[in-house]
Amino acid sequence: MAENYVNVRYIVPDVAAAVAFYTTHLGFAVQMDAMPAFASVTRGGLRLLLSGPLSSGGRPMPDGRRPEAGGWNRFQVIVADLAAEVARLRGAGLKFRNDILSGPGGKQILLEDPFGNPIELFQPAG
């Protein structure tokens, strides 16, 4: 049921390509397929709503602004070995915004989906 998930909406110009990215590289499963307008994919308690230009979430605002991909808000995927995960994803040709950063809570890096939406990969300290 949808109420058992934390929902995050990402605006994407190509829903099918977004679904392929999240299911192939990050272990998400397709929950709902209404392509080409919309799809939802899940991983654990996260439901990622992938909204294309034909979806209600992708429609222009009353002032004419259009929702677009690529901001800085993101969801976090916790991994056991960040360096190994980054090597695997780089080997698949995926793009990162930065290099691994270390802080008091752990290590992190920002991966981009094919449309510039960020995903934080995080390895907790200790």
N, C-alpha and C positions, 0 to 999 in steps of 0.2 A: 504494500500500500504506500502511496505517495507520502503520507504523513509520517512514515518511519524514516524518511530521508531528509538530509539537509540539501536544499535545492540551490543551485547556482546557475544563472543564465549567462551563456556566452553568445555573442553575436558573431556569426560566421557568414561569409559570402557563398560557401559551398558546403551544404550539410553532409552530403555523402563523403566528401573528402575529410571532413571533421570526424565523422563516425569512424572512418578507416584509421585515422591517426590515433584516436583514443583507444580503440579496441586493439589495434595492432601493437602499439608501443607502450601503453600504460595499463593494460589489463582490464579495461572497462568492458561491460557487456551491454548490448542493445536492450533497452527496456521498451521503447516505443519508436516506431518508424513511420513517420508521416512525410517522408521525403517527396519532393525536394524542399518543402517549407520548413520542416521541423523534425527533430529526433531527440530522444533522451537516452543517455547511457548512464550506467551505474557502476560504482565500485564501492564496496562496503556500504556505508551509510550516506554516500554522496550521490546525488542525482544531478547530472550535468545536462542542462537544457540547451540544446544546440539550435539556435534560431537563425534561419536564413532570411533573406529579403522578403519572402512571401509569407512569413509567419507574423502573427500579431506583435511579437516582441521586436520585429525588425522594421515595423512601419514607421514612417516619419512622425515627428512630434508636431503639434499644432503650429509651432513657430518655424517649421520647415527643417529643423535639424534631423539628421538621420542617425540612428544607432550604428555604431561601427566597432570593429574589433580592435584589440591591441592596447588597452589601458594598463594600469598598474595594479588594480585589484586582482586578487588571485586566490585560488584554493591551494592547499598544501597536501602533497603526497609524502608520507613518511616512508623512508627506505632504511634498510639495515646497513648497507654499505654504499654510501654516496659516490665514492670514487669509482666503484665497479659499475654502478648504474649509469653514471655520466659517460664512462668509457663505452658501455653497451649502446647508449643512445647516440653518442657521437659517431660510433661505428655504423649506425643506421642512417647517418647523414642529417640528424636533427640539429636544430639551431638553439643556441643558448644566448642569453643577454649578457651574461657575465661569467666569471670563473667562480669556483667554490669559495665561499666566504665562511670564516669561522667566528663564532661568537660565544657568549657564556652559555647559551642554551643548546648549541650544537652547530652543525654545518648546513649551509644551504646554497642553492643555485637556482637561477630562473631559466627554465626551459620554455620555448615558445611553440605553440601549436602552429599549423601551417598559415594561420592568418594573423599571427602576432599576439594572440592572447597568452598571458603568462601562466605557468604552472610552477609553483615552488616545490622543488624536491628537497626534503629535509631529513637529516640524520641527527637524532637527539644526542646530546652529550652523554658520555658515560656508558 
